[in-house]
Amino acid sequence: QAFPVEQDPEQIVVGAPRRIKDWSGQGLGFLVQLAPRDLYERMDGHQLSEALRRSTRFILTTIHKAKQDHVDALWNELNGSDQLELAIVRRKILDHIRFYLPQLGAHSEQPLKDKLNRLKEAHSRLTEADERKEGQSACDKARNTYDKRCKELAACLDTDSEAHRIVLAQLRRKLAEFQYEADGVLFELFQNADDAAVELGRCEALGAEIEIPEAARRFVLQAGSSHVRALHWGRLINYRGPHNLPDRWSGFGDDLEKMLILSASDKPDDETVTGRFGLGFKSVFLVCDKPRIVSGDLQVEICGGILPKLWSDAGRAIALLNKHAQDRLYRGTLIELSVDHGKLADVVGRFASYAGLVAVFSRALRSVHLDMKDGNRPIDWLPLKPVEGVEVGETNMPGTPSQLSRLLVLRAKNGAVAIKLGAHGCEVIESEVVPVWVTVPTRESDQIGFVINGAFQLDAGRGRLAGNQSGNVLMMREIGREIGERLYCLLQTHEDPNAWTSRRMELGLVMDCTPAQFLASVWQTLCKRTLAGAESSDLQKLAGELVTAAFVGWCERGGPIP
C-alpha cells in the first residue's frame, strides 16, 4: 500500500498501522510503514528528536491504546543524558583538582589558594569520618561540606577572571616546557581527528577488519577574522561504541576528562592511533582562552583551561557541522577557537601550507577542506594504485601552494615514503619541506630529498625525534625493507614492453623513459643526501638506515635489476 509522503514529515511513521494475521486468523502484530530514509536523514538533531517523539506517541496511542504515554517525561530524561555526562565529568575533575592544581603550579595565588585549602580540609574531614565509621549524621555533614567546597571552587573556575588567568598562565608555561607552539595547534587537532576516524572504523567493524566510512575521511578547517574552527566526522567524544563491540575500549568514555587533565592519556599501547602524551588538545590553550566543542549532543565550553560547562549558544556550530556533513548519519565534532586577529596567521599558516601532505600521511583522513577568508581550497588525495602499497597522485606542497606536485608514495605497515616524481623519474625535493613526519610534521629540518612518515618515538613536544634512537633505527629499517619490496612489485613487469608502457603512463613519465632509468632515479634520489658518509647529519644518517634496508628488501625478492 502506497502512502503520500510529505517533504518535511512530522513523524517517521506514514499512514495507519495495519494488523497482520497468520493463516489461522491469529494476530501476529502490526505493519508500520516508515517514511523514506532520505527524508529524515536531512533533519538536524532537534528535528529528528521531535519526529521520533511524535512517532513514539503515535505508536503507543494507536497500537497499544495507551491513555497516558509519559513520552514527554521520557524524552526530557533522554535529552538530559548528555548534561548528566557533563556533570559527571565536572565532578570527576573536581574530585582530583586538589592534586591537579598544585601539579600545574596554580595553587598558591588568590582566589584559588583559599578555596583549594578549604576543599582539602573538607576532603580530609570526609575521609576521617569514613575511616572512623562515625555515625550517618556526621558522615552526611562531612559529605555536604565537601560538596559545598567543590561547588565554591567550581564557581570560581567558571566565572572568576583572575582564576582563569592563573590557571591558563601555568598551563601555557607547562606547554612551553614541552615545546608546544601556536603553529602546531591545528596539527594536533588534525591528528586527534585522524585517530577518531580510525576509532570510528573500529566501532563499526564490530571486531572485523576496520573499514572507515568515506564520510568520516574528511577534515574541514574554517578560519574567519577572529575564529578558527576544526570539523571532523570520526568517533564522537565520549562515544563508547556499540555494546556488542568486542574488546570494547572503556577509555573511549573518558575522552573529555583526558582532554582537560594534563598528561592524561591511555593511547600508548594502541598501535592504530598516534597520540601519546595526553597534551595534544591542551595545546589549544596556547592560542585561545575558552575553546568550545560540539560533538554529537555534547556541547561544552572550557573555563580556565580545565573545567567544562554547557555551551548554551551552539546553534551556529551545529548548523556549520550540518552544512559540511556528507552523511547525516555521522554527526561530527566541531572545535571552535577564538583567536586574536594578529595571531591568526601564526595559527593557520603552517597547517594550510602542509595541508596537501597531511592528507597523504594521515592514517584515515584523505580530504582536507580549507574554508578561509580568501576562498575555499579543497585538497583531496585520490591517487592511482598501480600495485598494493604503491600510490601515485598529485597534491600541494609547501612553497608552491598554487601548483600540484606529483608524488610516488610507498606505504608500509607503520609508515610511508613520499618521493617527488618528474617527467623523467624521481627527483630530490629541494624546497624546505619537513623531512620526517609522525602523521603530522615534526620540527626536524635537515633535508634528505624525500619525506618519511612513520610511528617514530618523539620528544614530549612532538617536535624532534627522541634522543634515544634505537627504536627509531629499528622503525627506519622496518619501513625501508617494506618499501623495497613495494618497489620490486612496482617494477616486476619491466621485461614486458606493453606492461612497462602502462606503468610508465601511471607514473606520468615521458615516452622514452626506460625501467632502468626510472629505477636509477629512485636510488639516486634516496641516496643523494642519506649515504654521503661523514658529510651527512645525524638525521640523514638515520634516514640512510631506511635506504639501506630498502635495497636489502629489493634484493631479497630476487628480481633482476633492469
Secondary structure, DSSP 4 states (H G I P E B T S, - for coil): ------SS-SSSEEEEEEEEE-TTS-EEEEEEEE--HHHHHTS-HHHHHHHHHHHHHHHHHHTS--S---HHHHHHHHHTHHHHHHHHHHHHHHHHHHHHHHHHT-SSSTTHHHHHHHHHHHHHHHHHHHHTT--HHHHHHHHHHHHHHHHHHHHHHHH-HHHHHHHHHHHHHHHHHTT--GGGHHHHHHHHHHHHHHHHHHHHHTTS-----GGGSEEEEEE-SSEEEEEE-SSPTT----TT-TT--GGGGGHHHHHHSTT----TT-TT----SS-TGGGGGGT-SS-EEEETTEEEEEETTTEEEE-S--HHHHHHHHHH-S-TTS--EEEEEE--GGGHHHHHHHHHHHHHHHHHHSSS--EEEEEETTEEEEEE---B-SSTTEEEEEEEETTEEEEEEEEEEEEETTEEEEEEEETTEEE---S---SEESSSB-S-----SSEEEE---B-TTSSSB-S--HHHHHHHHHHHHHHHHHHHHHHTTTTSHHHHHHHHHHHT--TT--HHHHHHHHHHHHHTTTS-GGGS-HHHHHHHHHHHHHHHHHHHTTPPP-
